[in-house]
Amino acid sequence: MSQATRNPHMLGRFRDALGASPPLIWAFLYFFCLLSGYYILRPVREAMSSSNDIGAIFPPGMIAFFAAHGMPLKEFTLQVIFTCVFLIMLALQPVYGALVSRFPRRVFLPVVYGFFIVTLLGFYVMFDSGVPGRGMAFILWITVFNLFAVAVFWSFMADVFSDAEARANYGYIGAAGTLGALAGPLLTRMLVDRIGIANLMLVSAGFLVMCVVCIYRLRLWAVQREQTRKLTSGEVPMGGDILGGLKLIAREPLLRWLAVMVVLGVGVGTLLYNEQAAIARAYFTSADQSARYFSTIDLAVNGLTLLVQLLLTRKLLSRYGIAPALLIPGGAIILGYAALAASPLPMMVAIVQVVTRASEFSLAKPARETIYTRVPREWRYKAGAAIDTVIYRGGDLSFVWLHKLLSGFGSHAVFGAGLVVASGMTISAFRLLREARKLPAERPRSAD
């Protein structure tokens, strides 16, 4: 039995785990910096997307085009943005596929983050100069950044850690992201009045530079693991089709059920997020009350997520595998939506929102990511990235328009539909578990 297992205290177990696994230290720092960099900028996105000044979001030509066709752009802000994000994801998928097919890991990982660093420098110039249309450009960029940067991170972690190591460490790595999600907004709150929004872009870029440093350090353990277990090396191009990820999803049952589960999980969150905003507008009479309501939810989500990641995720994944971590969130969300369908009050919406988001971040996401440690590299870098980007945003787009349709029938109709979606998500989790049991177990190292 390891020292980390013997230590009865939560922080002691965490400290022992870091001491026993040097790559965990760098992975922890990597994910903390990645989500800190994102959450520094997230308040800027939220402020722009919720602005009543449509000219602060969209370029003048786009506003004029919609007005000429009799469509008030203000009434379709989220739908237009989600549609544009999905189209961008479709356009970027073959570009990313070509990158990972033709270049080794040591090249394409820094290139992905280098692209985001350079574009952040571009946004610094745009915000500093007050370029029209910068709002929509930034909203689209940060959405693409969040999906691609995080998808690449988890794909790389599957190169570094074995299945057993992932089940032991992914809860802690997820906790690093939660700490980053807490640190980012705090930094924004402290700095924005002193240095302005434009300079926040530079602060975020600094965190991404640190991510690149972590990538180069973690490569050493990825190479070592591949050599020890005689796995395909990530230091050579993987080859294959630039659209290989989407083709793998269509062909492989495991990946199909992963995609279905992700889409329905997105549906649960999108319906709840959009209806929550509508209910808040109806119940709260001032912007201060609404802001207090949403900030309380975010605080509760991050607090509960961190608690579960440190106390429960490692224990569940190490002792019982991925089944409880996938099924517990599904059951909780079904109960929550059933309660909302009966009583859609703001407090009940807040409780279900906290449970839904916290269970996804602390349990379901780490459980899904451990599956990628037991599949070929093309599955995780191509298919995994496709699921987390274009498939994810396709689900987002579908459900944001579905909410627009259902909202005309009231909250009961929205949450009734959400109950059906949550049930489908749980059924897909059972099917995913059945396919995952067919995967070969990874042989442990002789030194373990």
C-alpha positions, -999 to 999 in steps of 0.1 A, spaced: 0 0 0 14 34 -10 21 62 14 -5 83 -3 -31 57 5 -20 53 41 -22 91 49 -57 97 64 -58 135 57 -69 150 24 -41 174 21 -16 148 32 -27 124 6 -25 151 -20 10 161 -9 21 124 -10 7 120 -45 27 149 -58 58 136 -41 53 101 -56 46 114 -92 68 143 -106 47 144 -138 16 151 -116 33 183 -104 38 196 -140 3 184 -150 -12 202 -120 7 234 -129 -3 231 -166 -40 228 -160 -40 255 -133 -23 280 -157 -45 270 -186 -78 276 -168 -64 307 -150 -56 321 -184 -91 313 -196 -110 325 -166 -91 358 -165 -109 366 -198 -142 349 -192 -157 379 -174 -148 400 -204 -168 376 -226 -198 376 -202 -199 413 -201 -199 416 -238 -224 389 -246 -249 403 -220 -245 439 -232 -277 457 -242 -256 477 -267 -257 456 -298 -231 478 -314 -206 467 -287 -209 431 -298 -214 429 -336 -198 449 -364 -219 476 -381 -222 457 -414 -237 427 -397 -262 447 -378 -273 465 -410 -276 432 -428 -299 416 -402 -320 448 -400 -324 449 -438 -338 414 -436 -363 422 -408 -344 403 -381 -337 421 -348 -301 409 -340 -306 417 -304 -333 390 -300 -310 363 -315 -276 372 -300 -268 338 -285 -282 319 -314 -261 338 -339 -230 335 -318 -235 297 -313 -241 292 -350 -209 311 -359 -189 291 -334 -201 258 -348 -192 270 -384 -157 280 -371 -153 245 -355 -162 228 -388 -136 250 -406 -109 243 -381 -114 206 -378 -95 197 -410 -68 222 -401 -63 206 -367 -65 171 -383 -37 181 -408 -16 195 -380 -17 164 -358 -14 140 -388 17 156 -403 37 168 -373 50 151 -342 37 159 -307 67 181 -299 57 204 -328 19 205 -329 13 210 -292 34 242 -289 19 253 -323 -17 251 -309 -8 272 -278 15 295 -299 -15 303 -321 -36 313 -291 -8 334 -276 -3 353 -309 -40 360 -313 -42 373 -277 -15 398 -287 -37 407 -316 -67 413 -293 -45 434 -271 -41 457 -301 -78 456 -310 -90 465 -275 -63 491 -270 -73 508 -303 -111 503 -299 -115 484 -332 -153 480 -341 -166 444 -340 -139 433 -315 -167 421 -292 -180 393 -315 -145 384 -326 -134 380 -290 -165 360 -280 -159 336 -309 -122 333 -302 -125 326 -265 -151 299 -271 -128 282 -296 -98 286 -273 -116 270 -244 -126 239 -263 -94 233 -284 -69 241 -256 -86 219 -230 -92 191 -255 -55 191 -264 -46 191 -227 -65 159 -219 -53 142 -251 -17 149 -239 -24 136 -204 -34 103 -219 1 101 -234 17 108 -200 -4 87 -176 -14 50 -177 -50 40 -170 -42 33 -133 -23 65 -129 -51 84 -146 -77 70 -122 -54 80 -93 -44 114 -105 -72 129 -127 -92 141 -97 -62 161 -85 -55 174 -120 -91 185 -122 -88 202 -89 -59 223 -104 -83 235 -131 -109 244 -104 -83 264 -85 -75 281 -118 -112 288 -123 -112 305 -89 -79 324 -94 -87 338 -128 -117 359 -119 -100 371 -87 -71 383 -108 -95 401 -132 -113 417 -103 -80 430 -88 -64 441 -121 -91 453 -145 -95 487 -129 -57 492 -127 -45 480 -161 -77 478 -183 -92 451 -204 -65 453 -231 -37 444 -207 -56 415 -193 -49 399 -227 -12 400 -219 -17 385 -185 -36 356 -200 -9 352 -226 17 349 -199 -2 319 -184 -3 302 -218 35 307 -221 38 287 -189 16 260 -204 41 256 -232 69 252 -206 49 225 -189 44 207 -222 81 204 -228 87 191 -193 59 165 -195 71 153 -229 99 135 -210 75 112 -191 53 107 -222 83 94 -242 94 72 -212 59 57 -209 57 49 -246 92 33 -247 86 12 -215 53 -1 -228 63 -4 -264 35 20 -275 34 40 -307 57 70 -302 42 105 -301 76 119 -313 67 109 -349 38 121 -370 8 98 -366 -3 101 -402 -38 93 -414 -67 113 -427 -72 150 -417 -109 141 -411 -99 108 -394 -114 119 -361 -150 122 -375 -146 90 -394 -135 71 -363 -165 84 -344 -188 72 -372 -170 38 -373 -162 29 -336 -191 22 -312 -171 34 -282 -165 67 -297 -201 70 -309 -214 65 -274 -189 90 -261 -201 115 -286 -238 108 -278 -231 112 -241 -213 145 -246 -240 159 -269 -268 150 -244 -247 163 -215 -243 196 -234 -281 196 -240 -288 193 -203 -265 222 -195 -277 244 -224 -314 241 -216 -307 248 -180 -284 277 -186 -307 295 -210 -339 289 -189 -320 300 -158 -313 333 -175 -350 337 -185 -361 329 -149 -336 353 -134 -349 381 -157 -384 374 -145 -377 372 -108 -350 398 -102 -358 434 -107 -322 448 -107 -289 440 -123 -273 438 -88 -297 411 -77 -291 391 -108 -253 395 -106 -255 383 -69 -276 353 -79 -252 342 -106 -220 349 -86 -234 327 -58 -240 299 -82 -205 301 -96 -190 302 -61 -210 271 -51 -201 252 -83 -164 258 -78 -165 250 -41 -184 218 -45 -163 207 -75 -131 212 -56 -144 193 -26 -155 163 -47 -122 163 -67 -101 162 -36 -122 139 -14 -142 116 -38 -130 114 -74 -97 96 -68 -114 71 -44 -142 63 -69 -120 60 -99 -92 40 -82 -115 16 -63 -145 12 -85 -135 23 -120 -154 48 -141 -189 34 -137 -199 54 -105 -184 86 -118 -204 84 -150 -237 72 -135 -240 92 -103 -242 126 -122 -268 111 -145 -290 100 -116 -286 134 -98 -295 154 -129 -326 133 -136 -338 139 -101 -330 176 -104 -349 180 -137 -379 161 -123 -380 186 -94 -376 216 -118 -404 203 -141 -427 204 -110 -413 236 -94 -391 259 -116 -382 284 -89 -349 304 -89 -336 286 -58 -343 252 -72 -328 261 -105 -296 273 -87 -294 240 -68 -297 219 -99 -273 241 -118 -247 236 -91 -252 198 -90 -251 196 -128 -220 216 -134 -201 203 -103 -208 166 -111 -197 171 -147 -164 188 -138 -155 166 -108 -168 132 -119 -180 127 -154 -152 146 -172 -123 128 -155 -140 94 -159 -145 99 -197 -109 111 -201 -94 80 -184 -109 59 -213 -85 76 -237 -55 62 -219 -64 27 -233 -70 36 -269 -47 44 -299 -33 80 -301 -53 87 -332 -85 81 -312 -76 106 -285 -59 133 -305 -83 132 -335 -116 116 -324 -113 130 -289 -106 165 -301 -135 162 -326 -159 152 -299 -148 180 -276 -150 207 -303 -172 202 -334 -195 176 -319 -197 196 -286 -206 228 -304 -230 210 -327 -249 199 -296 -247 234 -282 -261 249 -314 -290 223 -316 -301 228 -280 -299 266 -280 -323 267 -309 -344 240 -292 -347 262 -261 -358 291 -283 -387 269 -295 -396 254 -261 -394 286 -242 -426 298 -258 -444 270 -239 -430 280 -205 -404 266 -181 -423 234 -174 -420 224 -211 -382 232 -211 -375 212 -180 -398 184 -191 -377 181 -223 -345 184 -201 -357 154 -181 -359 133 -213 -324 145 -224 -310 137 -190 -325 102 -192 -309 97 -226 -276 108 -213 -277 82 -185 -287 55 -209 -257 64 -232 -234 62 -201 -245 26 -196 -238 18 -233 -204 36 -231 -195 14 -200 -204 -17 -220 -180 -7 -248 -153 4 -224 -152 -31 -208 -141 -45 -242 -109 -24 -242 -77 -43 -232 -62 -34 -198 -29 -17 -200 0 -38 -188 17 -23 -157 54 -15 -158 76 -41 -142 90 -15 -118 55 -7 -104 
